[in-house]
Amino acid sequence: MLKSLKYFGSDYTRCSNSFVVMGDGVRVPVLGYGTARIKINGHVIVLRNCLYIPDLESNLFSATRHGSNGAGC
């Protein structure tokens, strides 16, 4: 889940009436999804079906989910 559109590519798709529920129970709107590219420790990581959630205080990355998609850590 990323808070900035700058990471997303041309397949970005807007959506409406979609939310994620945070750990404290607050519903936060998802404004879109798509393929994003981020840099971690100097390596570019491709995230598919990544959610765009501008109300996040920081980007959230799941190493477990990343590993389950075959990329590994």
N, CA, C and O atoms as CSV, one atom per row, in Angstrom:
chain,resi,resn,atom,element,x,y,z
A,1,MET,N,N,0.854,-1.161,0.000
A,1,MET,CA,C,0.000,0.000,0.000
A,1,MET,C,C,0.898,1.220,0.000
A,1,MET,O,O,1.759,1.382,0.865
A,2,LEU,N,N,0.681,2.070,-0.982
A,2,LEU,CA,C,1.512,3.257,-1.129
A,2,LEU,C,C,0.680,4.520,-1.022
A,2,LEU,O,O,-0.495,4.546,-1.387
A,3,LYS,N,N,1.319,5.578,-0.507
A,3,LYS,CA,C,0.593,6.830,-0.299
A,3,LYS,C,C,0.831,7.873,-1.375
A,3,LYS,O,O,0.297,8.978,-1.288
A,4,SER,N,N,1.635,7.540,-2.404
A,4,SER,CA,C,1.930,8.506,-3.461
A,4,SER,C,C,1.739,7.880,-4.835
A,4,SER,O,O,2.130,6.736,-5.065
A,5,LEU,N,N,1.145,8.627,-5.731
A,5,LEU,CA,C,0.943,8.157,-7.109
A,5,LEU,C,C,2.244,8.069,-7.906
A,5,LEU,O,O,2.278,7.414,-8.948
A,6,LYS,N,N,3.303,8.708,-7.445
A,6,LYS,CA,C,4.540,8.761,-8.223
A,6,LYS,C,C,5.157,7.388,-8.477
A,6,LYS,O,O,5.977,7.250,-9.384
A,7,TYR,N,N,4.786,6.377,-7.705
A,7,TYR,CA,C,5.348,5.035,-7.854
A,7,TYR,C,C,4.622,4.189,-8.903
A,7,TYR,O,O,5.138,3.154,-9.323
A,8,PHE,N,N,3.441,4.616,-9.325
A,8,PHE,CA,C,2.597,3.803,-10.189
A,8,PHE,C,C,2.876,4.034,-11.659
A,8,PHE,O,O,3.288,5.122,-12.062
A,9,GLY,N,N,2.647,2.989,-12.468
A,9,GLY,CA,C,2.870,3.066,-13.904
A,9,GLY,C,C,1.579,3.304,-14.673
A,9,GLY,O,O,0.570,3.739,-14.118
A,10,SER,N,N,1.640,3.008,-15.953
A,10,SER,CA,C,0.537,3.311,-16.863
A,10,SER,C,C,-0.692,2.426,-16.663
A,10,SER,O,O,-1.765,2.746,-17.175
A,11,ASP,N,N,-0.557,1.317,-15.929
A,11,ASP,CA,C,-1.716,0.449,-15.712
A,11,ASP,C,C,-2.530,0.856,-14.480
A,11,ASP,O,O,-3.446,0.140,-14.076
A,12,TYR,N,N,-2.195,2.005,-13.885
A,12,TYR,CA,C,-2.933,2.471,-12.707
A,12,TYR,C,C,-4.409,2.607,-13.040
A,12,TYR,O,O,-4.782,3.175,-14.066
A,13,THR,N,N,-5.248,2.069,-12.147
A,13,THR,CA,C,-6.699,2.105,-12.327
A,13,THR,C,C,-7.338,2.737,-11.102
A,13,THR,O,O,-7.093,2.310,-9.973
A,14,ARG,N,N,-8.158,3.756,-11.329
A,14,ARG,CA,C,-8.887,4.375,-10.222
A,14,ARG,C,C,-10.006,3.457,-9.762
A,14,ARG,O,O,-10.548,2.679,-10.547
A,15,CYS,N,N,-10.343,3.553,-8.496
A,15,CYS,CA,C,-11.488,2.801,-7.987
A,15,CYS,C,C,-12.220,3.665,-6.963
A,15,CYS,O,O,-11.681,4.649,-6.457
A,16,SER,N,N,-13.444,3.278,-6.675
A,16,SER,CA,C,-14.237,4.004,-5.689
A,16,SER,C,C,-14.972,2.989,-4.824
A,16,SER,O,O,-15.125,1.825,-5.195
A,17,ASN,N,N,-15.415,3.448,-3.686
A,17,ASN,CA,C,-16.149,2.600,-2.735
A,17,ASN,C,C,-15.332,1.399,-2.282
A,17,ASN,O,O,-15.893,0.345,-1.981
A,18,SER,N,N,-14.001,1.548,-2.228
A,18,SER,CA,C,-13.121,0.493,-1.714
A,18,SER,C,C,-12.370,1.041,-0.505
A,18,SER,O,O,-11.935,2.192,-0.492
A,19,PHE,N,N,-12.231,0.200,0.499
A,19,PHE,CA,C,-11.578,0.603,1.745
A,19,PHE,C,C,-10.713,-0.527,2.262
A,19,PHE,O,O,-10.942,-1.693,1.940
A,20,VAL,N,N,-9.715,-0.180,3.067
A,20,VAL,CA,C,-8.997,-1.159,3.879
A,20,VAL,C,C,-9.269,-0.793,5.328
A,20,VAL,O,O,-9.482,0.375,5.656
A,21,VAL,N,N,-9.261,-1.794,6.187
A,21,VAL,CA,C,-9.473,-1.563,7.610
A,21,VAL,C,C,-8.117,-1.664,8.289
A,21,VAL,O,O,-7.448,-2.694,8.213
A,22,MET,N,N,-7.721,-0.596,8.948
A,22,MET,CA,C,-6.434,-0.544,9.620
A,22,MET,C,C,-6.517,-1.292,10.950
A,22,MET,O,O,-7.600,-1.689,11.379
A,23,GLY,N,N,-5.378,-1.480,11.594
A,23,GLY,CA,C,-5.304,-2.223,12.847
A,23,GLY,C,C,-6.160,-1.648,13.957
A,23,GLY,O,O,-6.604,-2.375,14.845
A,24,ASP,N,N,-6.393,-0.346,13.909
A,24,ASP,CA,C,-7.222,0.294,14.939
A,24,ASP,C,C,-8.700,0.325,14.571
A,24,ASP,O,O,-9.504,0.937,15.274
A,25,GLY,N,N,-9.064,-0.341,13.455
A,25,GLY,CA,C,-10.459,-0.420,13.037
A,25,GLY,C,C,-10.918,0.695,12.121
A,25,GLY,O,O,-12.060,0.676,11.662
A,26,VAL,N,N,-10.067,1.664,11.842
A,26,VAL,CA,C,-10.437,2.784,10.980
A,26,VAL,C,C,-10.444,2.332,9.520
A,26,VAL,O,O,-9.511,1.676,9.055
A,27,ARG,N,N,-11.513,2.694,8.804
A,27,ARG,CA,C,-11.607,2.403,7.364
A,27,ARG,C,C,-10.944,3.533,6.587
A,27,ARG,O,O,-11.264,4.707,6.775
A,28,VAL,N,N,-10.016,3.158,5.712
A,28,VAL,CA,C,-9.278,4.143,4.925
A,28,VAL,C,C,-9.580,3.878,3.448
A,28,VAL,O,O,-9.470,2.739,2.993
A,29,PRO,N,N,-9.959,4.919,2.691
A,29,PRO,CA,C,-10.328,4.704,1.291
A,29,PRO,C,C,-9.142,4.353,0.388
A,29,PRO,O,O,-8.053,4.915,0.507
A,30,VAL,N,N,-9.391,3.411,-0.511
A,30,VAL,CA,C,-8.444,3.044,-1.563
A,30,VAL,C,C,-8.881,3.807,-2.808
A,30,VAL,O,O,-10.027,3.682,-3.239
A,31,LEU,N,N,-7.979,4.598,-3.390
A,31,LEU,CA,C,-8.350,5.405,-4.554
A,31,LEU,C,C,-7.950,4.760,-5.873
A,31,LEU,O,O,-8.376,5.209,-6.938
A,32,GLY,N,N,-7.126,3.698,-5.811
A,32,GLY,CA,C,-6.725,3.025,-7.036
A,32,GLY,C,C,-5.752,1.899,-6.764
A,32,GLY,O,O,-5.394,1.627,-5.618
A,33,TYR,N,N,-5.323,1.242,-7.851
A,33,TYR,CA,C,-4.371,0.134,-7.737
A,33,TYR,C,C,-3.638,-0.024,-9.068
A,33,TYR,O,O,-4.056,0.518,-10.091
A,34,GLY,N,N,-2.557,-0.765,-9.034
A,34,GLY,CA,C,-1.786,-1.017,-10.252
A,34,GLY,C,C,-0.392,-1.500,-9.928
A,34,GLY,O,O,-0.102,-1.881,-8.794
A,35,THR,N,N,0.473,-1.484,-10.932
A,35,THR,CA,C,1.860,-1.892,-10.759
A,35,THR,C,C,2.667,-0.682,-10.314
A,35,THR,O,O,2.597,0.388,-10.918
A,36,ALA,N,N,3.432,-0.872,-9.248
A,36,ALA,CA,C,4.263,0.208,-8.716
A,36,ALA,C,C,5.710,-0.264,-8.651
A,36,ALA,O,O,5.984,-1.458,-8.539
A,37,ARG,N,N,6.612,0.679,-8.721
A,37,ARG,CA,C,8.034,0.385,-8.594
A,37,ARG,C,C,8.598,1.249,-7.475
A,37,ARG,O,O,8.482,2.475,-7.488
A,38,ILE,N,N,9.214,0.572,-6.501
A,38,ILE,CA,C,9.828,1.282,-5.384
A,38,ILE,C,C,11.280,0.835,-5.259
A,38,ILE,O,O,11.658,-0.233,-5.742
A,39,LYS,N,N,12.077,1.655,-4.614
A,39,LYS,CA,C,13.483,1.315,-4.405
A,39,LYS,C,C,13.698,1.010,-2.925
A,39,LYS,O,O,13.377,1.827,-2.063
A,40,ILE,N,N,14.242,-0.172,-2.639
A,40,ILE,CA,C,14.562,-0.584,-1.279
A,40,ILE,C,C,16.032,-0.978,-1.259
A,40,ILE,O,O,16.447,-1.874,-1.995
A,41,ASN,N,N,16.810,-0.323,-0.430
A,41,ASN,CA,C,18.251,-0.605,-0.317
A,41,ASN,C,C,18.938,-0.637,-1.675
A,41,ASN,O,O,19.785,-1.493,-1.928
A,42,GLY,N,N,18.572,0.297,-2.547
A,42,GLY,CA,C,19.199,0.403,-3.853
A,42,GLY,C,C,18.670,-0.538,-4.917
A,42,GLY,O,O,19.137,-0.493,-6.055
A,43,HIS,N,N,17.707,-1.391,-4.584
A,43,HIS,CA,C,17.124,-2.342,-5.529
A,43,HIS,C,C,15.706,-1.915,-5.884
A,43,HIS,O,O,14.925,-1.554,-5.004
A,44,VAL,N,N,15.373,-1.957,-7.170
A,44,VAL,CA,C,14.015,-1.626,-7.605
A,44,VAL,C,C,13.145,-2.871,-7.437
A,44,VAL,O,O,13.471,-3.946,-7.940
A,45,ILE,N,N,12.052,-2.709,-6.732
A,45,ILE,CA,C,11.103,-3.784,-6.465
A,45,ILE,C,C,9.812,-3.463,-7.214
A,45,ILE,O,O,9.304,-2.345,-7.129
A,46,VAL,N,N,9.281,-4.443,-7.946
A,46,VAL,CA,C,8.018,-4.274,-8.667
A,46,VAL,C,C,6.904,-4.859,-7.814
A,46,VAL,O,O,6.971,-6.015,-7.395
A,47,LEU,N,N,5.887,-4.059,-7.563
A,47,LEU,CA,C,4.726,-4.482,-6.775
A,47,LEU,C,C,3.511,-4.510,-7.691
A,47,LEU,O,O,3.104,-3.479,-8.226
A,48,ARG,N,N,2.945,-5.675,-7.868
A,48,ARG,CA,C,1.751,-5.801,-8.716
A,48,ARG,C,C,0.495,-5.727,-7.856
A,48,ARG,O,O,0.490,-6.171,-6.707
A,49,ASN,N,N,-0.554,-5.170,-8.414
A,49,ASN,CA,C,-1.826,-4.998,-7.699
A,49,ASN,C,C,-1.637,-4.236,-6.391
A,49,ASN,O,O,-2.279,-4.533,-5.384
A,50,CYS,N,N,-0.766,-3.273,-6.427
A,50,CYS,CA,C,-0.480,-2.447,-5.258
A,50,CYS,C,C,-1.592,-1.408,-5.094
A,50,CYS,O,O,-2.082,-0.858,-6.079
A,51,LEU,N,N,-1.981,-1.147,-3.863
A,51,LEU,CA,C,-3.058,-0.209,-3.584
A,51,LEU,C,C,-2.521,1.205,-3.383
A,51,LEU,O,O,-1.475,1.403,-2.766
A,52,TYR,N,N,-3.249,2.181,-3.911
A,52,TYR,CA,C,-2.936,3.596,-3.697
A,52,TYR,C,C,-3.871,4.123,-2.618
A,52,TYR,O,O,-5.085,4.195,-2.812
A,53,ILE,N,N,-3.286,4.494,-1.471
A,53,ILE,CA,C,-4.052,4.968,-0.321
A,53,ILE,C,C,-3.379,6.237,0.195
A,53,ILE,O,O,-2.505,6.168,1.059
A,54,PRO,N,N,-3.778,7.393,-0.328
A,54,PRO,CA,C,-3.088,8.636,0.035
A,54,PRO,C,C,-3.218,9.034,1.502
A,54,PRO,O,O,-2.425,9.843,1.983
A,55,ASP,N,N,-4.193,8.491,2.223
A,55,ASP,CA,C,-4.372,8.850,3.630
A,55,ASP,C,C,-3.410,8.133,4.575
A,55,ASP,O,O,-3.430,8.391,5.779
A,56,LEU,N,N,-2.568,7.236,4.054
A,56,LEU,CA,C,-1.592,6.557,4.902
A,56,LEU,C,C,-0.560,7.557,5.415
A,56,LEU,O,O,-0.239,8.532,4.736
A,57,GLU,N,N,-0.047,7.309,6.612
A,57,GLU,CA,C,1.023,8.156,7.128
A,57,GLU,C,C,2.365,7.754,6.535
A,57,GLU,O,O,3.267,8.582,6.416
A,58,SER,N,N,2.499,6.478,6.160
A,58,SER,CA,C,3.718,5.989,5.511
A,58,SER,C,C,3.339,4.792,4.644
A,58,SER,O,O,2.273,4.204,4.824
A,59,ASN,N,N,4.207,4.436,3.711
A,59,ASN,CA,C,3.960,3.279,2.859
A,59,ASN,C,C,4.021,2.005,3.697
A,59,ASN,O,O,4.794,1.917,4.651
A,60,LEU,N,N,3.210,1.030,3.339
A,60,LEU,CA,C,3.213,-0.258,4.034
A,60,LEU,C,C,3.625,-1.340,3.051
A,60,LEU,O,O,3.065,-1.443,1.960
A,61,PHE,N,N,4.604,-2.145,3.438
A,61,PHE,CA,C,5.124,-3.209,2.578
A,61,PHE,C,C,5.115,-4.505,3.366
A,61,PHE,O,O,5.627,-4.555,4.484
A,62,SER,N,N,4.535,-5.560,2.791
A,62,SER,CA,C,4.481,-6.862,3.439
A,62,SER,C,C,5.539,-7.780,2.838
A,62,SER,O,O,5.402,-8.219,1.697
A,63,ALA,N,N,6.585,-8.070,3.593
A,63,ALA,CA,C,7.618,-8.990,3.115
A,63,ALA,C,C,7.051,-10.383,2.922
A,63,ALA,O,O,7.484,-11.096,2.017
A,64,THR,N,N,6.097,-10.795,3.742
A,64,THR,CA,C,5.471,-12.103,3.606
A,64,THR,C,C,4.721,-12.215,2.285
A,64,THR,O,O,4.873,-13.204,1.569
A,65,ARG,N,N,3.917,-11.215,1.958
A,65,ARG,CA,C,3.178,-11.252,0.697
A,65,ARG,C,C,4.122,-11.173,-0.486
A,65,ARG,O,O,3.913,-11.862,-1.484
A,66,HIS,N,N,5.144,-10.359,-0.400
A,66,HIS,CA,C,6.127,-10.243,-1.468
A,66,HIS,C,C,6.782,-11.605,-1.718
A,66,HIS,O,O,6.943,-12.011,-2.868
A,67,GLY,N,N,7.153,-12.297,-0.667
A,67,GLY,CA,C,7.767,-13.611,-0.785
A,67,GLY,C,C,6.827,-14.664,-1.330
A,67,GLY,O,O,7.265,-15.576,-2.032
A,68,SER,N,N,5.528,-14.559,-1.019
A,68,SER,CA,C,4.549,-15.555,-1.487
A,68,SER,C,C,4.274,-15.422,-2.969
A,68,SER,O,O,3.728,-16.342,-3.579
A,69,ASN,N,N,4.646,-14.275,-3.574
A,69,ASN,CA,C,4.445,-14.083,-5.003
A,69,ASN,C,C,5.636,-14.565,-5.813
A,69,ASN,O,O,5.715,-14.290,-7.011
A,70,GLY,N,N,6.563,-15.275,-5.188
A,70,GLY,CA,C,7.669,-15.879,-5.903
A,70,GLY,C,C,8.919,-15.041,-5.992
A,70,GLY,O,O,9.940,-15.517,-6.488
A,71,ALA,N,N,8.874,-13.797,-5.523
A,71,ALA,CA,C,10.042,-12.928,-5.649
A,71,ALA,C,C,11.049,-13.173,-4.538
A,71,ALA,O,O,12.255,-13.054,-4.751
A,72,GLY,N,N,10.560,-13.514,-3.359
A,72,GLY,CA,C,11.458,-13.730,-2.229
A,72,GLY,C,C,12.001,-12.437,-1.672
A,72,GLY,O,O,11.742,-11.359,-2.206
A,73,CYS,N,N,12.751,-12.548,-0.604
A,73,CYS,CA,C,13.349,-11.364,0.028
A,73,CYS,C,C,14.853,-11.450,-0.033
A,73,CYS,O,O,15.543,-10.549,0.445
